Structure formats: C-alpha cells, structure tokens
Amino acid sequence: MSVCPVEAIEISPVTGIPIVNELQCIGCQECIKACVFNSIWFNKEKNIAYKCDLCSGNPRCIEVCPAQALVLEELEEVSDE
C-alpha cells in the first residue's frame, strides 16, 4: 500500500483486505512490483492495477468451482517471508 504514489490501495471496510481504487489508480504498476503475494495484476484495457476483492466478501469463484478446490480461510498472522 505504501508504494502507491496516489494512495489508490485502501482497506475494504467490508472484507478488511487491501483493494485497488480503480478511479484513483494511475497505472504506474509500483504495487505489482512490490506485492509479495503476487496478487495484483495489470489490466491493459483500463490501464490500471487490478486485485481480487473477494466479491465483497462472497467469492463467486468458490461457489462455482466444480471440483470444490477453492476455500476461503482467515489468516491468523501474515509473515513478511
């Protein structure tokens, strides 16, 4: 979040996870380079960074996965490693 020059990454009040404010993003891609989880992508069509927002707390991908291979778990602690 701290590498964004326009503070376009904020904590979602719904899910508590970082999200990209698409209206504020300038497409510099600094967040993509800095993300240790590789969870931010670049949308070339919109020229902005993109990050999953967990469908506002109800991830659709989990619902529709035919193999039930996806789960949503809360992390107790996130390590810098």
C-alpha positions as CSV (number, residue, x, y, z in Angstrom):
1,M,0.0,0.0,0.0
2,S,2.8,2.4,0.9
3,V,4.4,2.3,-2.6
4,C,1.3,3.7,-4.3
5,P,2.1,7.4,-5.2
6,V,-1.6,8.3,-5.3
7,E,-2.8,6.1,-2.3
8,A,-5.1,4.1,-4.6
9,I,-4.8,1.0,-2.4
10,E,-7.1,1.0,0.6
11,I,-8.5,-1.4,3.1
12,S,-12.0,-2.6,2.2
13,P,-14.5,-1.8,5.0
14,V,-16.4,-4.9,4.0
15,T,-13.7,-7.6,3.8
16,G,-10.8,-6.0,5.6
17,I,-8.4,-6.7,2.7
18,P,-6.5,-4.3,0.5
19,I,-8.3,-3.3,-2.7
20,V,-7.4,-1.0,-5.6
21,N,-9.5,2.1,-6.0
22,E,-9.8,2.0,-9.8
23,L,-10.8,5.6,-10.1
24,Q,-7.7,6.7,-8.3
25,C,-5.2,4.3,-9.9
26,I,-2.8,5.9,-12.4
27,G,-1.4,2.6,-13.7
28,C,2.2,3.1,-12.6
29,Q,2.4,-0.7,-11.6
30,E,4.5,0.0,-8.5
31,C,2.1,-2.0,-6.4
32,I,2.5,-5.0,-8.8
33,K,6.3,-4.9,-8.3
34,A,6.0,-4.6,-4.5
35,C,3.3,-7.2,-3.8
36,V,5.0,-10.2,-2.1
37,F,1.9,-12.3,-2.7
38,N,1.8,-11.7,-6.5
39,S,-1.9,-10.9,-6.1
40,I,-2.1,-7.7,-8.1
41,W,-2.3,-7.7,-11.9
42,F,-2.3,-5.1,-14.6
43,N,-5.4,-4.5,-16.7
44,K,-4.1,-3.3,-20.0
45,E,-7.5,-2.3,-21.3
46,K,-8.2,0.0,-18.4
47,N,-4.5,0.9,-17.8
48,I,-4.9,0.2,-14.1
49,A,-3.9,-2.3,-11.4
50,Y,-6.4,-5.0,-10.5
51,K,-6.7,-7.1,-7.4
52,C,-9.3,-9.6,-6.4
53,D,-11.7,-8.0,-3.9
54,L,-13.3,-11.4,-2.9
55,C,-16.6,-10.3,-4.5
56,S,-17.2,-8.0,-1.5
57,G,-16.9,-11.0,0.9
58,N,-18.8,-13.6,-1.1
59,P,-16.2,-15.0,-3.6
60,R,-18.1,-16.3,-6.6
61,C,-15.1,-18.5,-7.7
62,I,-15.5,-20.6,-4.6
63,E,-19.2,-21.0,-5.3
64,V,-18.8,-22.1,-8.9
65,C,-15.7,-24.3,-8.7
66,P,-16.9,-27.7,-9.9
67,A,-14.0,-29.5,-8.0
68,Q,-14.6,-27.6,-4.8
69,A,-10.8,-26.9,-4.9
70,L,-11.1,-23.4,-3.5
71,V,-11.6,-22.4,0.1
72,L,-11.6,-19.1,1.9
73,E,-9.7,-19.1,5.2
74,E,-8.8,-16.4,7.6
75,L,-5.1,-16.0,8.4
76,E,-4.1,-15.6,12.0
77,E,-0.9,-13.8,11.1
78,V,0.8,-12.8,7.9
79,S,4.6,-13.2,7.8
80,D,6.9,-10.9,5.8
81,E,8.5,-14.1,4.5
